[in-house]
Amino acid sequence: MLFWVIAAILTLGASLAVLLPLAGAGKDESGAGDNDLEVYRDQLSELDRDVARG
């Protein structure tokens, strides 16, 4: 009986360790696009500086 209790607790812990990060995975996707846009603008400004220098 003790084996089954320990096995159930370990199974529950492993399931939570996998499912909790998956449940919150889609929350930060809008922020990633903003970061990409900032990097793109920075690259464009670097290109403008390079063109101005010759």
Backbone as CSV, one residue per row, in Angstrom:
resi,resn,N_x,N_y,N_z,CA_x,CA_y,CA_z,C_x,C_y,C_z
1,MET,0.816,-1.195,0.000,0.000,0.000,0.000,0.860,1.261,0.000
2,LEU,1.931,1.251,0.772,2.814,2.404,0.846,3.450,2.687,-0.512
3,PHE,3.777,1.635,-1.238,4.349,1.806,-2.575,3.410,2.600,-3.469
4,TRP,2.115,2.286,-3.449,1.155,2.949,-4.328,0.957,4.413,-3.939
5,VAL,1.030,4.712,-2.665,0.914,6.106,-2.217,2.116,6.911,-2.702
6,ILE,3.296,6.353,-2.536,4.511,7.036,-2.989,4.512,7.175,-4.506
7,ALA,4.097,6.132,-5.220,4.035,6.193,-6.682,3.034,7.247,-7.147
8,ALA,1.905,7.355,-6.465,0.898,8.357,-6.833,1.414,9.768,-6.583
9,ILE,2.106,9.982,-5.477,2.658,11.306,-5.173,3.719,11.689,-6.196
10,LEU,4.594,10.764,-6.546,5.630,11.041,-7.541,5.022,11.309,-8.916
11,THR,3.990,10.558,-9.270,3.317,10.773,-10.553,2.651,12.139,-10.594
12,LEU,1.993,12.513,-9.519,1.354,13.821,-9.447,2.390,14.939,-9.538
13,GLY,3.495,14.786,-8.844,4.558,15.798,-8.896,5.152,15.939,-10.284
14,ALA,5.394,14.822,-10.948,5.947,14.870,-12.302,4.952,15.480,-13.277
15,SER,3.683,15.152,-13.112,2.654,15.718,-13.993,2.557,17.228,-13.820
16,LEU,2.588,17.696,-12.582,2.538,19.138,-12.335,3.776,19.843,-12.880
17,ALA,4.933,19.198,-12.769,6.164,19.800,-13.273,6.120,19.982,-14.783
18,VAL,5.386,19.134,-15.481,5.272,19.240,-16.936,4.130,20.165,-17.338
19,LEU,2.997,20.065,-16.667,1.800,20.785,-17.102,1.783,22.262,-16.710
20,LEU,2.351,22.631,-15.585,2.324,24.036,-15.176,3.079,24.956,-16.138
21,PRO,4.284,24.620,-16.581,4.935,25.488,-17.575,4.189,25.524,-18.905
22,LEU,3.569,24.426,-19.281,2.818,24.412,-20.535,1.566,25.274,-20.453
23,ALA,0.966,25.370,-19.292,-0.250,26.160,-19.123,0.036,27.649,-19.273
24,GLY,1.203,28.103,-18.879,1.535,29.518,-18.967,2.397,29.869,-20.158
25,ALA,2.546,28.981,-21.121,3.467,29.208,-22.235,2.993,30.293,-23.186
26,GLY,1.705,30.485,-23.390,1.216,31.431,-24.379,1.035,32.844,-23.879
27,LYS,1.389,33.142,-22.653,1.117,34.459,-22.080,2.090,35.532,-22.545
28,ASP,3.329,35.201,-22.867,4.348,36.199,-23.168,4.610,36.380,-24.656
29,GLU,3.781,35.847,-25.515,4.077,35.895,-26.943,3.965,37.296,-27.528
30,SER,3.100,38.144,-27.014,2.962,39.489,-27.566,4.205,40.323,-27.276
31,GLY,4.860,40.099,-26.154,6.063,40.835,-25.810,7.242,40.471,-26.695
32,ALA,7.269,39.272,-27.226,8.375,38.850,-28.082,8.389,39.642,-29.378
33,GLY,7.232,39.940,-29.928,7.160,40.729,-31.154,7.643,42.148,-30.942
34,ASP,7.379,42.715,-29.771,7.852,44.057,-29.455,9.370,44.086,-29.381
35,ASN,9.950,43.055,-28.816,11.402,42.972,-28.722,12.020,42.855,-30.110
36,ASP,11.423,42.061,-30.985,11.923,41.926,-32.351,11.874,43.259,-33.081
37,LEU,10.810,44.009,-32.879,10.664,45.310,-33.527,11.728,46.288,-33.035
38,GLU,12.042,46.240,-31.752,13.075,47.109,-31.203,14.444,46.770,-31.798
39,VAL,14.751,45.489,-31.938,16.023,45.070,-32.536,16.091,45.514,-33.991
40,TYR,14.991,45.366,-34.714,14.946,45.768,-36.118,15.187,47.268,-36.256
41,ARG,14.560,48.068,-35.411,14.761,49.527,-35.467,16.200,49.891,-35.144
42,ASP,16.808,49.195,-34.190,18.196,49.454,-33.847,19.112,49.112,-35.017
43,GLN,18.828,48.019,-35.708,19.629,47.654,-36.878,19.485,48.691,-37.984
44,LEU,18.275,49.200,-38.179,18.071,50.230,-39.197,18.833,51.506,-38.850
45,SER,18.845,51.877,-37.587,19.584,53.082,-37.204,21.085,52.876,-37.392
46,GLU,21.580,51.670,-37.134,22.996,51.391,-37.391,23.309,51.494,-38.877
47,LEU,22.424,50.986,-39.721,22.632,51.097,-41.167,22.640,52.551,-41.610
48,ASP,21.745,53.357,-41.059,21.720,54.780,-41.399,23.019,55.464,-40.986
49,ARG,23.553,55.114,-39.825,24.830,55.692,-39.391,25.963,55.250,-40.312
50,ASP,25.956,53.981,-40.721,26.996,53.491,-41.631,26.927,54.202,-42.976
51,VAL,25.730,54.419,-43.492,25.568,55.115,-44.772,26.028,56.560,-44.637
52,ALA,25.747,57.189,-43.515,26.160,58.578,-43.311,27.681,58.695,-43.228
53,ARG,28.337,57.695,-42.689,29.797,57.720,-42.598,30.461,57.463,-43.951
54,GLY,29.770,56.750,-44.801,30.317,56.486,-46.127,30.832,55.146,-46.292
